[in-house]
Amino acid sequence: MFEKVDLLINNSLIVTMNSKRDVIPRGYVAVRDGVIVDVGFGDGRSKYSAEEYLELRRSVVVPGFVCAHTHFYGLLLTGSPWFAFIEPPSDFQQNLQRIWWALDESLTYEDIYVSALLGSILFARTGTTFFKDLLDAPNVTLGSLDYIEKAVNEVGIRGLAGFSVTQRRSIEEGYIGIQENERFVRKTLNDAKTNVKGIFTLHASFTVTDDVLIKSKELADKYNTIYAMHVEEGLIDVYHNIERYGKRPFERLRDIGFLSPRFLAIHGVQITEDEMKILKHYDVKIAHNAMSNMINGVGVPPVGKFLDLGITVGIGNDGYVMDVFENMRATYLVHKVVNKDPRVLTPLKVVEMATVDAAKALNVYSRVGSIEVGKEADLTIIVPEIVHTPLNEHTIYGHLVNSFNGKDVWGVLVKGRWVTKERKVLTVDLEKVLDYAHKVIERLWDRMLSMESKYKVEWLKP
Ligand SMILES: [Zn+2]
């Protein structure tokens, strides 16, 4: 009489993010073999008998959040003594040279592994179940992505990872980066057990030649993956392209045949109206990182205009703050400030940018990003500790953007498997991970402080 399922979440407020954006005030989600088999109104117990039954007072079920752009290794900088050691950067280019490239060049395989462990734990604990990561580690390029894969698989979330191809030190290193990307794509392509798939990624248009761009794009076409690169984050990207090629970055990328719907452009802060039309024409996706743009002082991209043009924008964190609620809130606020117009971005649009739109940007929307029958059961269950106004189908988007935070996440499921539950990580021993990670990070910081030169990275002109 009752159909058997593995998990029945009952009597919850369900934010489906389906095409009609249905919110079910009191409903259920049924999961079998890692897949959502039913979503509906009322009491799911009238239809299903479940191996595991979950009913929590004032619970909200949302699709597992999707992060359109991160760098796990960015977490290694939090609180680092390096910031006191260097002369503070006064612009974006100095920021890269003095902070990011100094870190990149100091990374070991173990640092990469530790950063991905910490990042995956922080994601899982705050509701993000799917991500896209870019790794820059020029001294340990080959094999480096395996360490991200190992950590992510241990924690149990999932995502896409690529090595950030650059030629800032030598022409050759660009090809070694591509080699690592192709190796990892081939390794993970048909591996049903791994939670991490390879993609083709590059650092930025001002640190790579046309040949490396075209090769990466050709390989992304061959293996049918997305490909991603930072574009127009800082003015250096614009100046370099105009000086060397007589074109702005997106014009150059268009003219060499680089753009397509599977290209994810990260940032686009300095973009012009003409370039926005190019993005629209090629259906290029954007990863927007509001808090990273703030801390780097690079400016604010015209996200309201992207959306008016129908360009898909997913929210990322760029390796800064991993809590999706903080990133949603920053996105919601900053465009109102910069446009002096409180109408820019509704709460619903911001939630879309962290779920369905980010999933579309990563080309995984057929599997994740919404709660619909047939989709994989990546679910985030929120039980807010305090809700100061009524929680219902009319107020939920406002709460998601204005009042909830990562600590309100009660648990997350990935493909129907609990990764966090009762606000605890189930898959790894958190205390052991933290003790181990702190030791590794202290060694990394010591290594950075003992580098012969404060800014040993050389600026290379390709
Ligand atoms: Zn980035």
Residues whose N, C-alpha, C, O or C-beta is under 5 A from the ligand:
A	BS01	ZN	D318
